[in-house]
Amino acid sequence: MVIDEIKALLTIEANAVKNIPATDSFEKSVELIHRYVHLKKGKLITSGMGKAGQIAVNMATTFSSTGTPAVFLHPSEAQHGDLGVVQENDVMLLISNSGKTREIVELIGLARGLHPRIQFIVITSNLESQLALEADVCIHTGNPREVCTLGLTPTTSTTTMTVIGDVLVVLLMKKIGFSNHDYSLRHHGGYLGDKSRKAAQNENEEKI
């Protein structure tokens, strides 16, 4: 019985990922990040509150390790001085399932007060929300229902947010031609560092 329930939950989560709308918003986001971060030498700033904030932290570290400089900015701390990390050619990637998170909505106004032309990418389930309407590019999660028995706890929604971040990372890696050698320079330690160095060495030997 429990096994059947587990399979049902996994199916719901898997279907939510399959139903993420594959629109040109992904390509537009990659182009925006590439233009400002890689060509204009800005950085990517991710932000979100609560569970979405944890996803934003993960995105920032993954982008950084794969060649796109990124930092996480806590929206509440931004109101107490941390907004100073935002620079002219940065791109902000904001995550809010509802698109109504007060701290994130306020962050847009604060960032534009500092740099009026700063660009925003928003990941949300609500295309009619203020955040979606304020965004330069909006990526829709597909608005999946949460597997939480109450329908409240961010569960399926955070799964789709994480997958969207992964897709953006991989597309950008391909766009900049990120290599095993590049990875090894940013991730020296542990199993992955060793694996990337060996892969880079094999690639060099194949070229000879």
MDTraj code that builds the backbone (N, CA, C; nanometers):
import mdtraj as md
import numpy as np

residues = "MET VAL ILE ASP GLU ILE LYS ALA LEU LEU THR ILE GLU ALA ASN ALA VAL LYS ASN ILE PRO ALA THR ASP SER PHE GLU LYS SER VAL GLU LEU ILE HIS ARG TYR VAL HIS LEU LYS LYS GLY LYS LEU ILE THR SER GLY MET GLY LYS ALA GLY GLN ILE ALA VAL ASN MET ALA THR THR PHE SER SER THR GLY THR PRO ALA VAL PHE LEU HIS PRO SER GLU ALA GLN HIS GLY ASP LEU GLY VAL VAL GLN GLU ASN ASP VAL MET LEU LEU ILE SER ASN SER GLY LYS THR ARG GLU ILE VAL GLU LEU ILE GLY LEU ALA ARG GLY LEU HIS PRO ARG ILE GLN PHE ILE VAL ILE THR SER ASN LEU GLU SER GLN LEU ALA LEU GLU ALA ASP VAL CYS ILE HIS THR GLY ASN PRO ARG GLU VAL CYS THR LEU GLY LEU THR PRO THR THR SER THR THR THR MET THR VAL ILE GLY ASP VAL LEU VAL VAL LEU LEU MET LYS LYS ILE GLY PHE SER ASN HIS ASP TYR SER LEU ARG HIS HIS GLY GLY TYR LEU GLY ASP LYS SER ARG LYS ALA ALA GLN ASN GLU ASN GLU GLU LYS ILE".split()
xyz = np.array([
    [0.0829, -0.1203, 0.0000],
    [0.0000, 0.0000, 0.0000],
    [0.0864, 0.1253, 0.0000],
    [0.1871, 0.1251, 0.0879],
    [0.2767, 0.2400, 0.0960],
    [0.3552, 0.2553, -0.0341],
    [0.3957, 0.1418, -0.0911],
    [0.4693, 0.1456, -0.2175],
    [0.3853, 0.2116, -0.3263],
    [0.2564, 0.1798, -0.3292],
    [0.1670, 0.2402, -0.4286],
    [0.1576, 0.3910, -0.4085],
    [0.1538, 0.4330, -0.2829],
    [0.1473, 0.5761, -0.2537],
    [0.2761, 0.6456, -0.2963],
    [0.3886, 0.5811, -0.2701],
    [0.5181, 0.6370, -0.3100],
    [0.5244, 0.6536, -0.4618],
    [0.4804, 0.5503, -0.5332],
    [0.4810, 0.5560, -0.6793],
    [0.3907, 0.6678, -0.7301],
    [0.2770, 0.6858, -0.6642],
    [0.1830, 0.7905, -0.7056],
    [0.2439, 0.9293, -0.6858],
    [0.3119, 0.9487, -0.5720],
    [0.3762, 1.0774, -0.5446],
    [0.4880, 1.1051, -0.6451],
    [0.5656, 1.0019, -0.6746],
    [0.6738, 1.0180, -0.7720],
    [0.6189, 1.0520, -0.9102],
    [0.5068, 0.9921, -0.9445],
    [0.4437, 1.0187, -1.0739],
    [0.3981, 1.1634, -1.0830],
    [0.3391, 1.2136, -0.9747],
    [0.2942, 1.3530, -0.9723],
    [0.4127, 1.4477, -0.9915],
    [0.5214, 1.4202, -0.9197],
    [0.6396, 1.5051, -0.9306],
    [0.6985, 1.4983, -1.0719],
    [0.7074, 1.3783, -1.1257],
    [0.7636, 1.3610, -1.2599],
    [0.6781, 1.4312, -1.3647],
    [0.5473, 1.4195, -1.3511],
    [0.4576, 1.4852, -1.4467],
    [0.4680, 1.6372, -1.4382],
    [0.4900, 1.6874, -1.3179],
    [0.5050, 1.8323, -1.3017],
    [0.6263, 1.8815, -1.3787],
    [0.7338, 1.8052, -1.3751],
    [0.8545, 1.8418, -1.4498],
    [0.8267, 1.8357, -1.6007],
    [0.7584, 1.7282, -1.6435],
    [0.7267, 1.7140, -1.7855],
    [0.6377, 1.8273, -1.8364],
    [0.5566, 1.8833, -1.7471],
    [0.4608, 1.9859, -1.7880],
    [0.5123, 2.1288, -1.7712],
    [0.6396, 2.1450, -1.7368],
    [0.6975, 2.2801, -1.7371],
    [0.6942, 2.3315, -1.8811],
    [0.6321, 2.4456, -1.9065],
    [0.6223, 2.4956, -2.0437],
    [0.7602, 2.5230, -2.1052],
    [0.7909, 2.4559, -2.2137],
    [0.9192, 2.4758, -2.2827],
    [0.9029, 2.5893, -2.3826],
    [0.9147, 2.7126, -2.3340],
    [0.8937, 2.8308, -2.4174],
    [1.0264, 2.9015, -2.4455],
    [1.0190, 3.0067, -2.5264],
    [1.1398, 3.0826, -2.5583],
    [1.1892, 3.1648, -2.4398],
    [1.1164, 3.1610, -2.3285],
    [1.1619, 3.2342, -2.2100],
    [1.2954, 3.1787, -2.1589],
    [1.3195, 3.0507, -2.1813],
    [1.4476, 2.9913, -2.1412],
    [1.5606, 3.0511, -2.2246],
    [1.5410, 3.0526, -2.3556],
    [1.6433, 3.1079, -2.4447],
    [1.6666, 3.2561, -2.4174],
    [1.5579, 3.3306, -2.3950],
    [1.5712, 3.4730, -2.3655],
    [1.6472, 3.4963, -2.2360],
    [1.6231, 3.4120, -2.1371],
    [1.6935, 3.4236, -2.0093],
    [1.8427, 3.3986, -2.0264],
    [1.8753, 3.2955, -2.1030],
    [2.0165, 3.2636, -2.1270],
    [2.0851, 3.3770, -2.2031],
    [2.0176, 3.4309, -2.3015],
    [2.0733, 3.5419, -2.3791],
    [2.0961, 3.6634, -2.2890],
    [2.0016, 3.6901, -2.1992],
    [2.0129, 3.8045, -2.1084],
    [2.1305, 3.7870, -2.0136],
    [2.1413, 3.6696, -1.9548],
    [2.2519, 3.6427, -1.8626],
    [2.3856, 3.6496, -1.9361],
    [2.3895, 3.5901, -2.0551],
    [2.5143, 3.5904, -2.1319],
    [2.5562, 3.7325, -2.1674],
    [2.4615, 3.8140, -2.2105],
    [2.4937, 3.9506, -2.2525],
    [2.5490, 4.0340, -2.1372],
    [2.4826, 4.0269, -2.0235],
    [2.5229, 4.1134, -1.9130],
    [2.6353, 4.0563, -1.8277],
    [2.6328, 3.9265, -1.8043],
    [2.7346, 3.8671, -1.7175],
    [2.8630, 3.8372, -1.7934],
    [2.8506, 3.7761, -1.9114],
    [2.9713, 3.7326, -1.9827],
    [3.0285, 3.8396, -2.0762],
    [2.9446, 3.9207, -2.1350],
    [2.9941, 4.0234, -2.2274],
    [3.0155, 4.1582, -2.1588],
    [2.9241, 4.1944, -2.0671],
    [2.9364, 4.3236, -1.9990],
    [3.0007, 4.3123, -1.8611],
    [3.0377, 4.1877, -1.8237],
    [3.1130, 4.1607, -1.7000],
    [3.0370, 4.1964, -1.5724],
    [2.9047, 4.1739, -1.5763],
    [2.8274, 4.1854, -1.4537],
    [2.8254, 4.0511, -1.3837],
    [2.7244, 4.0290, -1.3018],
    [2.7081, 3.9001, -1.2351],
    [2.5594, 3.8685, -1.2242],
    [2.5305, 3.7452, -1.1948],
    [2.3930, 3.7021, -1.1749],
    [2.3625, 3.7079, -1.0253],
    [2.2508, 3.7687, -0.9896],
    [2.2091, 3.7757, -0.8498],
    [2.0768, 3.7022, -0.8364],
    [2.0752, 3.5961, -0.7563],
    [1.9526, 3.5202, -0.7349],
    [1.8898, 3.5611, -0.6019],
    [1.7574, 3.5490, -0.5934],
    [1.6917, 3.5849, -0.4684],
    [1.5571, 3.5155, -0.4565],
    [1.5172, 3.4894, -0.3340],
    [1.3878, 3.4293, -0.3043],
    [1.3723, 3.4223, -0.1537],
    [1.2501, 3.4043, -0.1077],
    [1.2216, 3.3917, 0.0353],
    [1.1839, 3.2471, 0.0689],
    [1.2189, 3.2044, 0.1903],
    [1.1804, 3.0712, 0.2352],
    [1.2387, 2.9613, 0.1489],
    [1.1545, 2.8645, 0.1118],
    [1.2008, 2.7517, 0.0296],
    [1.2528, 2.7999, -0.1051],
    [1.1870, 2.9009, -0.1620],
    [1.2338, 2.9558, -0.2899],
    [1.3729, 3.0164, -0.2743],
    [1.3999, 3.0731, -0.1575],
    [1.5320, 3.1286, -0.1309],
    [1.6384, 3.0204, -0.1269],
    [1.6031, 2.9042, -0.0713],
    [1.6976, 2.7933, -0.0688],
    [1.7292, 2.7450, -0.2097],
    [1.6272, 2.7439, -0.2951],
    [1.6487, 2.7089, -0.4359],
    [1.7399, 2.8123, -0.5011],
    [1.7189, 2.9390, -0.4688],
    [1.7997, 3.0474, -0.5261],
    [1.9461, 3.0355, -0.4842],
    [1.9696, 2.9952, -0.3584],
    [2.1068, 2.9728, -0.3122],
    [2.1732, 2.8635, -0.3953],
    [2.1020, 2.7541, -0.4143],
    [2.1552, 2.6429, -0.4931],
    [2.1851, 2.6844, -0.6365],
    [2.0960, 2.7635, -0.6949],
    [2.1188, 2.8104, -0.8317],
    [2.2455, 2.8949, -0.8397],
    [2.2637, 2.9836, -0.7430],
    [2.3808, 3.0717, -0.7454],
    [2.5100, 2.9910, -0.7394],
    [2.5155, 2.8918, -0.6514],
    [2.6384, 2.8126, -0.6391],
    [2.6624, 2.7279, -0.7631],
    [2.5532, 2.6765, -0.8234],
    [2.5682, 2.5946, -0.9439],
    [2.6123, 2.6793, -1.0629],
    [2.5534, 2.7968, -1.0786],
    [2.5975, 2.8868, -1.1852],
    [2.7451, 2.9231, -1.1675],
    [2.7848, 2.9555, -1.0448],
    [2.9232, 2.9972, -1.0203],
    [3.0220, 2.8865, -1.0538],
    [2.9869, 2.7628, -1.0187],
    [3.0794, 2.6521, -1.0431],
    [3.0864, 2.6138, -1.1896],
    [2.9935, 2.6652, -1.2695],
    [2.9924, 2.6310, -1.4123],
    [3.0201, 2.7531, -1.5013],
    [3.0893, 2.8504, -1.4453],
    [3.1422, 2.9575, -1.5284],
    [3.0642, 3.0862, -1.5346],
    [2.9521, 3.0960, -1.4625],
    [2.8732, 3.2192, -1.4611],
    [2.8719, 3.2763, -1.3193],
    [2.9496, 3.3810, -1.2927],
    [2.9575, 3.4373, -1.1571],
    [2.8185, 3.4734, -1.1042],
    [2.7853, 3.4216, -0.9864],
    [2.6528, 3.4437, -0.9294],
    [2.6608, 3.4504, -0.7771],
    [2.5731, 3.5294, -0.7186],
    [2.5631, 3.5385, -0.5735],
    [2.4162, 3.5370, -0.5339],
    [2.3902, 3.4959, -0.4116],
    [2.2550, 3.5003, -0.3572],
    [2.2391, 3.6260, -0.2735],
    [2.1284, 3.6963, -0.2926],
    [2.0974, 3.8149, -0.2140],
    [1.9677, 3.7885, -0.1379],
    [1.9766, 3.7889, -0.0046],
    [1.8558, 3.7676, 0.0751],
    [1.7700, 3.8937, 0.0664],
    [1.6437, 3.8813, 0.0269],
    [1.5610, 4.0005, 0.0048],
    [1.5400, 4.0855, 0.1295],
    [1.5377, 4.0232, 0.2465],
    [1.5223, 4.1023, 0.3691],
    [1.6511, 4.1748, 0.4037],
    [1.7632, 4.1046, 0.3915],
    [1.8920, 4.1676, 0.4207],
    [1.9234, 4.2788, 0.3205],
    [1.8659, 4.2674, 0.2005],
    [1.8870, 4.3721, 0.0997],
    [1.8370, 4.5060, 0.1505],
    [1.7330, 4.5027, 0.2340],
    [1.6763, 4.6268, 0.2868],
    [1.7592, 4.6843, 0.4012],
    [1.8611, 4.6109, 0.4410],
    [1.9464, 4.6557, 0.5518],
    [2.0924, 4.6649, 0.5091],
    [2.1137, 4.7010, 0.3829],
    [2.2487, 4.7296, 0.3364],
    [2.3056, 4.6358, 0.2332],
    [2.2566, 4.5115, 0.2294],
    [2.3146, 4.4156, 0.1346],
    [2.2817, 4.4471, -0.0101],
    [2.1869, 4.5385, -0.0322],
    [2.1543, 4.5806, -0.1691],
    [2.2764, 4.6389, -0.2386],
    [2.3738, 4.6809, -0.1604],
    [2.4955, 4.7390, -0.2167],
    [2.5754, 4.6450, -0.3043],
    [2.5435, 4.5147, -0.2993],
    [2.6140, 4.4191, -0.3843],
    [2.5714, 4.4315, -0.5299],
    [2.4562, 4.4955, -0.5543],
    [2.4024, 4.5080, -0.6900],
    [2.4785, 4.6149, -0.7673],
    [2.5254, 4.5778, -0.8875],
    [2.5997, 4.6695, -0.9733],
    [2.5278, 4.6867, -1.1070],
    [2.5753, 4.7804, -1.1844],
    [2.5049, 4.8256, -1.3038],
    [2.4727, 4.7165, -1.4042],
    [2.5669, 4.6291, -1.4326],
    [2.5458, 4.5289, -1.5373],
    [2.5035, 4.3925, -1.4841],
    [2.4550, 4.3895, -1.3614],
    [2.4070, 4.2636, -1.3051],
    [2.2703, 4.2274, -1.3621],
    [2.2367, 4.0989, -1.3528],
    [2.1036, 4.0492, -1.3849],
    [2.0489, 3.9847, -1.2584],
    [1.9223, 4.0118, -1.2265],
    [1.8618, 3.9533, -1.1077],
    [1.7640, 3.8433, -1.1466],
    [1.7803, 3.7280, -1.0835],
    [1.6926, 3.6128, -1.1055],
    [1.6109, 3.5925, -0.9789],
    [1.4836, 3.6251, -0.9850],
    [1.3966, 3.6229, -0.8682],
    [1.3000, 3.5049, -0.8756],
    [1.2819, 3.4366, -0.7612],
    [1.1985, 3.3174, -0.7575],
    [1.0850, 3.3371, -0.6570],
    [0.9625, 3.3194, -0.7035],
    [0.8452, 3.3277, -0.6162],
    [0.7324, 3.2482, -0.6785],
    [0.6876, 3.1459, -0.6105],
    [0.5811, 3.0631, -0.6663],
    [0.4535, 3.1437, -0.6893],
    [0.4168, 3.2235, -0.5913],
    [0.2942, 3.3031, -0.6023],
    [0.3117, 3.4263, -0.6890],
    [0.4357, 3.4728, -0.7011],
    [0.4607, 3.5975, -0.7729],
    [0.4189, 3.7191, -0.6927],
    [0.3846, 3.6963, -0.5650],
    [0.3347, 3.8050, -0.4807],
    [0.4176, 3.8238, -0.3539],
    [0.5274, 3.7508, -0.3407],
    [0.6077, 3.7581, -0.2195],
    [0.6503, 3.9025, -0.1933],
    [0.6058, 3.9564, -0.0807],
    [0.6237, 4.0993, -0.0537],
    [0.7701, 4.1420, -0.0618],
    [0.8579, 4.0644, 0.0003],
    [0.9988, 4.1032, 0.0033],
    [1.0620, 4.1054, -0.1357],
    [1.0147, 4.0162, -0.2233],
    [1.0693, 4.0108, -0.3590],
    [1.0135, 4.1249, -0.4431],
    [0.8856, 4.1531, -0.4263],
    [0.8255, 4.2667, -0.4972],
    [0.8961, 4.3960, -0.4579],
    [0.9229, 4.4119, -0.3300],
    [0.9927, 4.5319, -0.2821],
    [1.1353, 4.5374, -0.3341],
    [1.1976, 4.4199, -0.3487],
    [1.3359, 4.4150, -0.3968],
    [1.3490, 4.4731, -0.5371],
    [1.2494, 4.4495, -0.6211],
    [1.2530, 4.5056, -0.7566],
    [1.2599, 4.6578, -0.7506],
    [1.1744, 4.7171, -0.6694],
    [1.1740, 4.8627, -0.6578],
    [1.3036, 4.9167, -0.6008],
    [1.3573, 4.8477, -0.5015],
    [1.4827, 4.8917, -0.4396],
    [1.5995, 4.8833, -0.5379],
    [1.6050, 4.7725, -0.6127],
    [1.7141, 4.7542, -0.7088],
    [1.7062, 4.8579, -0.8204],
    [1.5847, 4.8863, -0.8671],
    [1.5686, 4.9872, -0.9723],
    [1.5981, 5.1278, -0.9196],
    [1.5780, 5.1484, -0.7904],
    [1.6139, 5.2772, -0.7324],
    [1.7635, 5.2985, -0.7344],
    [1.8377, 5.1900, -0.7247],
    [1.9838, 5.1966, -0.7272],
    [2.0366, 5.1970, -0.8707],
    [1.9800, 5.1094, -0.9539],
    [2.0200, 5.0982, -1.0952],
    [1.8936, 5.0847, -1.1800],
    [1.8419, 5.1948, -1.2304],
    [1.7116, 5.1971, -1.2994],
    [1.6976, 5.0993, -1.4157],
    [1.8073, 5.0647, -1.4818],
    [1.7967, 4.9797, -1.6006],
    [1.8325, 4.8339, -1.5740],
    [1.8397, 4.7960, -1.4477],
    [1.8771, 4.6576, -1.4168],
    [1.7726, 4.5606, -1.4707],
    [1.8178, 4.4440, -1.5163],
    [1.7324, 4.3449, -1.5810],
    [1.6867, 4.2378, -1.4815],
    [1.5615, 4.1922, -1.4984],
    [1.5046, 4.0931, -1.4083],
    [1.4522, 3.9711, -1.4846],
    [1.4882, 3.8529, -1.4327],
    [1.4284, 3.7273, -1.4753],
    [1.3473, 3.6766, -1.3567],
    [1.2245, 3.6356, -1.3805],
    [1.1384, 3.5862, -1.2727],
    [1.0932, 3.4443, -1.3026],
    [1.1013, 3.3577, -1.2024],
    [1.0469, 3.2224, -1.2111],
    [0.9253, 3.2167, -1.1189],
    [0.8082, 3.1872, -1.1741],
    [0.6856, 3.1900, -1.0954],
    [0.5797, 3.0995, -1.1563],
    [0.4775, 3.0692, -1.0761],
    [0.3643, 2.9921, -1.1272],
    [0.2500, 3.0825, -1.1695],
    [0.2643, 3.2127, -1.1428],
    [0.1548, 3.3072, -1.1641],
    [0.1934, 3.4129, -1.2676],
    [0.1531, 3.3923, -1.3903],
    [0.1892, 3.4840, -1.4983],
    [0.1169, 3.6180, -1.4896],
    [0.0142, 3.6256, -1.4067],
    [-0.0606, 3.7500, -1.3911],
    [-0.0149, 3.8297, -1.2692],
    [0.0849, 3.7808, -1.1995],
    [0.1311, 3.8453, -1.0767],
    [0.2121, 3.9713, -1.1066],
    [0.2294, 4.0526, -1.0044],
    [0.3079, 4.1747, -1.0199],
    [0.4503, 4.1437, -1.0595],
    [0.5075, 4.0400, -0.9986],
    [0.6459, 4.0041, -1.0320],
    [0.6588, 3.9659, -1.1787],
    [0.5648, 3.8851, -1.2276],
    [0.5691, 3.8424, -1.3673],
    [0.5582, 3.9617, -1.4610],
    [0.4712, 4.0547, -1.4273],
    [0.4495, 4.1715, -1.5125],
    [0.5675, 4.2674, -1.5093],
    [0.6430, 4.2674, -1.3991],
    [0.7594, 4.3559, -1.3859],
    [0.8833, 4.2985, -1.4534],
    [0.8810, 4.1678, -1.4811],
    [1.0011, 4.0995, -1.5304],
    [1.0333, 4.1342, -1.6746],
    [1.1626, 4.1334, -1.7055],
    [1.2067, 4.1438, -1.8451],
    [1.1847, 4.0103, -1.9148],
    [1.2043, 3.9015, -1.8395],
    [1.1740, 3.7667, -1.8881],
    [1.1084, 3.6901, -1.7739],
    [1.0000, 3.6192, -1.8043],
    [0.9306, 3.5407, -1.7024],
    [0.9257, 3.3942, -1.7448],
    [0.9713, 3.3060, -1.6567],
    [0.9661, 3.1620, -1.6822],
    [0.8554, 3.1019, -1.5954],
    [0.7618, 3.0345, -1.6618],
    [0.6465, 2.9776, -1.5925],
    [0.6766, 2.8356, -1.5462],
    [0.6428, 2.8043, -1.4214],
    [0.6678, 2.6704, -1.3679],
    [0.5651, 2.5674, -1.4151],
    [0.4556, 2.6148, -1.4716],
    [0.3468, 2.5246, -1.5070],
    [0.2412, 2.5166, -1.3989],
    [0.2677, 2.5844, -1.2874],
    [0.1730, 2.5917, -1.1750],
    [0.1245, 2.4535, -1.1293],
    [0.2180, 2.3645, -1.0921],
    [0.1755, 2.2308, -1.0482],
    [0.1125, 2.2345, -0.9094],
    [0.0267, 2.1392, -0.8805],
    [-0.0277, 2.1310, -0.7447],
    [0.0754, 2.0645, -0.6543],
    [0.0797, 2.1092, -0.5302],
    [0.1759, 2.0554, -0.4351],
    [0.1343, 1.9136, -0.3934],
    [0.2332, 1.8250, -0.3763],
    [0.2012, 1.6904, -0.3279],
    [0.1759, 1.6898, -0.1777],
    [0.2107, 1.7967, -0.1102],
    [0.1807, 1.8112, 0.0315],
    [0.0337, 1.7793, 0.0564],
    [0.0056, 1.7030, 0.1610],
    [-0.1321, 1.6613, 0.1882],
    [-0.2239, 1.7800, 0.2151],
    [-0.1670, 1.8932, 0.2578],
    [-0.2455, 2.0138, 0.2815],
    [-0.2534, 2.1023, 0.1577],
    [-0.1695, 2.0713, 0.0585],
    [-0.1637, 2.1550, -0.0605],
    [-0.0963, 2.2882, -0.0344],
    [-0.0176, 2.2961, 0.0728],
    [0.0427, 2.4228, 0.1132],
    [0.1954, 2.4228, 0.1067],
    [0.2570, 2.3200, 0.1644],
    [0.4031, 2.3178, 0.1736],
    [0.4670, 2.3145, 0.0356],
    [0.5628, 2.4047, 0.0080],
    [0.6326, 2.4018, -0.1216],
    [0.7022, 2.2675, -0.1414],
    [0.6526, 2.1900, -0.2321],
    [0.7070, 2.0574, -0.2610],
    [0.7239, 2.0413, -0.4117],
    [0.6138, 2.0181, -0.4810],
    [0.6211, 2.0041, -0.6267],
    [0.6673, 2.1336, -0.6924],
    [0.6264, 2.2460, -0.6370],
    [0.6656, 2.3750, -0.6954],
    [0.8157, 2.3958, -0.6870],
    [0.8769, 2.3544, -0.5754],
    [1.0214, 2.3715, -0.5633],
    [1.0966, 2.2733, -0.6529],
    [1.0337, 2.1588, -0.6800],
    [1.0932, 2.0643, -0.7748],
    [1.1043, 2.1283, -0.9126],
    [0.9954, 2.1912, -0.9570],
    [0.9978, 2.2528, -1.0901],
    [1.0950, 2.3711, -1.0936],
    [1.1015, 2.4481, -0.9858],
    [1.1957, 2.5606, -0.9807],
    [1.3396, 2.5118, -0.9948],
    [1.3709, 2.4034, -0.9241],
    [1.5058, 2.3473, -0.9296],
    [1.5399, 2.3001, -1.0705],
    [1.4459, 2.2332, -1.1343],
    [1.4683, 2.1831, -1.2698],
    [1.4880, 2.2985, -1.3677],
    [1.4090, 2.4039, -1.3532],
    [1.4245, 2.5211, -1.4398],
    [1.5654, 2.5790, -1.4249],
    [1.6139, 2.5869, -1.3005],
    [1.7507, 2.6349, -1.2789],
    [1.8528, 2.5462, -1.3467],
    [1.8332, 2.4146, -1.3376],
    [1.9258, 2.3207, -1.4023],
    [1.9294, 2.3405, -1.5529],
    [1.8119, 2.3602, -1.6119],
    [1.8048, 2.3806, -1.7574],
    [1.8798, 2.5068, -1.7967],
    [1.8614, 2.6147, -1.7226],
    [1.9313, 2.7399, -1.7527],
    [2.0821, 2.7221, -1.7418],
    [2.1260, 2.6514, -1.6385],
    [2.2693, 2.6272, -1.6190],
    [2.3283, 2.5520, -1.7381],
    [2.2624, 2.4440, -1.7788],
    [2.3157, 2.3610, -1.8874],
    [2.3172, 2.4369, -2.0195],
    [2.2107, 2.5106, -2.0476],
    [2.2069, 2.5895, -2.1711],
    [2.3187, 2.6929, -2.1743],
    [2.3448, 2.7549, -2.0607],
    [2.4494, 2.8564, -2.0548],
    [2.5881, 2.7936, -2.0654],
    [2.6064, 2.6773, -2.0035],
    [2.7340, 2.6064, -2.0166],
    [2.7661, 2.5796, -2.1634],
    [2.6639, 2.5369, -2.2379],
    [2.6837, 2.5087, -2.3803],
    [2.7131, 2.6361, -2.4578],
    [2.6462, 2.7441, -2.4208],
    [2.6638, 2.8704, -2.4930],
    [2.8056, 2.9248, -2.4769],
    [2.8629, 2.9107, -2.3581],
    [2.9972, 2.9655, -2.3333],
    [3.1070, 2.8627, -2.3589],
    [3.0691, 2.7405, -2.3969],
    [3.1687, 2.6374, -2.4247],
    [3.2455, 2.5946, -2.3013],
    [3.1759, 2.5801, -2.1900],
    [3.2399, 2.5469, -2.0630],
    [3.2965, 2.4058, -2.0676],
    [3.4244, 2.3917, -2.0303],
    [3.4951, 2.2647, -2.0461],
    [3.5289, 2.1997, -1.9121],
    [3.5777, 2.0764, -1.9197],
    [3.6246, 2.0070, -1.8000],
    [3.7370, 2.0849, -1.7322],
    [3.8248, 2.1432, -1.8138],
    [3.9333, 2.2236, -1.7584],
    [3.8786, 2.3450, -1.6837],
    [3.7818, 2.4108, -1.7443],
    [3.7190, 2.5261, -1.6789],
    [3.6570, 2.4855, -1.5459],
    [3.5928, 2.3691, -1.5448],
    [3.5287, 2.3214, -1.4226],
    [3.6321, 2.2929, -1.3148],
    [3.7418, 2.2293, -1.3533],
    [3.8448, 2.1924, -1.2563],
    [3.9076, 2.3147, -1.1898],
    [3.9131, 2.4272, -1.2618],
    [3.9693, 2.5494, -1.2045],
    [3.8795, 2.6083, -1.0960],
    [3.7512, 2.5790, -1.1040],
    [3.6549, 2.6343, -1.0082],
    [3.6147, 2.5347, -0.9002],
    [3.6417, 2.4079, -0.9232],
    [3.5999, 2.3031, -0.8300],
    [3.7183, 2.2097, -0.8086],
    [3.8144, 2.2565, -0.7312],
    [3.9396, 2.1816, -0.7171],
    [3.9241, 2.0589, -0.6277],
    [3.8471, 2.0733, -0.5215],
    [3.8428, 1.9684, -0.4199],
    [3.7482, 1.8542, -0.4501],
    [3.7706, 1.7444, -0.3762],
    [3.6787, 1.6324, -0.3770],
    [3.6782, 1.5491, -0.5038],
    [3.5794, 1.4605, -0.5078],
    [3.5656, 1.3663, -0.6189],
    [3.5445, 1.4377, -0.7519],
    [3.4591, 1.5429, -0.7521],
    [3.4294, 1.6125, -0.8775],
    [3.5516, 1.6871, -0.9306],
    [3.6303, 1.7443, -0.8395],
    [3.7515, 1.8117, -0.8828],
    [3.8487, 1.7147, -0.9485],
    [3.8663, 1.5993, -0.8850],
    [3.9556, 1.4968, -0.9403],
    [3.9035, 1.4456, -1.0743],
    [3.7728, 1.4229, -1.0818],
    [3.7130, 1.3711, -1.2054],
    [3.7278, 1.4706, -1.3199],
    [3.7061, 1.6002, -1.2908],
    [3.7151, 1.7005, -1.3970],
    [3.8583, 1.7173, -1.4459],
    [3.9567, 1.7063, -1.3544],
    [4.0973, 1.7177, -1.3966],
    [4.1377, 1.6003, -1.4854],
    [4.0927, 1.4817, -1.4492],
    [4.1244, 1.3636, -1.5304],
    [4.0582, 1.3739, -1.6681],
    [3.9343, 1.4223, -1.6695],
    [3.8643, 1.4377, -1.7974],
    [3.9334, 1.5415, -1.8850],
    [3.9798, 1.6507, -1.8229],
    [4.0497, 1.7555, -1.8965],
    [4.1816, 1.7021, -1.9527],
    [4.2504, 1.6212, -1.8743],
    [4.3758, 1.5622, -1.9197],
    [4.3529, 1.4687, -2.0382],
    [4.2469, 1.3889, -2.0317],
    [4.2143, 1.2974, -2.1420],
    [4.1815, 1.3761, -2.2698],
    [4.1099, 1.4879, -2.2527],
    [4.0760, 1.5708, -2.3680],
    [4.2007, 1.6273, -2.4329],
    [4.2966, 1.6700, -2.3509],
    [4.4213, 1.7248, -2.4037],
    [4.5016, 1.6176, -2.4771],
    [4.5032, 1.4980, -2.4227],
    [4.5781, 1.3878, -2.4859],
    [4.5158, 1.3506, -2.6189],
    [4.3813, 1.3596, -2.6295],
    [4.3139, 1.3261, -2.7539],
    [4.3444, 1.4287, -2.8638],
    [4.3743, 1.5515, -2.8224],
    [4.4040, 1.6576, -2.9182],
    [4.5460, 1.6448, -2.9750],
    [4.6314, 1.5768, -2.8978],
    [4.7724, 1.5649, -2.9416],
    [4.7860, 1.4607, -3.0525],
])
top = md.Topology()
chain = top.add_chain()
for i, resn in enumerate(residues, 1):
    res = top.add_residue(resn, chain, resSeq=i)
    for name in ("N", "CA", "C"):
        top.add_atom(name, md.element.get_by_symbol(name[0]), res)
traj = md.Trajectory(xyz[None], top)
